[in-house]
Amino acid sequence: MSAVVYIRVSSKKQNKFNESTSLDSQEENCFLYAKKHLNLNLIQNDTYEEIGSAFNDSRIMFKRMIRYVSNEYNKIKYILI
C-alpha cells in the first residue's frame, strides 16, 4: 500500500510567516497522519509541493502527482493533502 503527499501554499509569504500552514508543517502533519492512521512510513520523495494559487491551471507539481498516481504500476492508494 502506498501514498503520496500534496502540499501547497498560496504565496511565499504564507509559507514563511504562517507556521501552521507552512509547507513544512503540512508535510509533517501528513506524515504523522500516515503513520498513525494508515500505518505507512512515507519518505520525502513521496511529497509534491507547490507555491501558488489553487485557481491556477498551471500547477505543475499537482499535474505531475496526478500522472504518477494514475499509473497503475505505482499502486498508489492514498493522496494525503
Phi, psi and omega in degrees: 000134183228161179213158171234162179240132173241121179234146184206143168235158183283333184208161175298325179298316178298320180293322185279321190254353181242093185298328184288337180241011180297160178302318180298317180295316178299316180297315179300316179297320178294318179296318179296318178298315180300318181291313186286316188259337183243354182057042180245140172254107180272159176239164182307324182295346180275001186254133173247119182236150186209147172243115181161164183295144176290344181270003181271124181288347184261037178287092187300313183291324177298314179295321178297318179296316180299318177299316181296314182293326182290341179283113183302332180301327183282342174052051178274126181257332185229142167243116179262130183236000000 
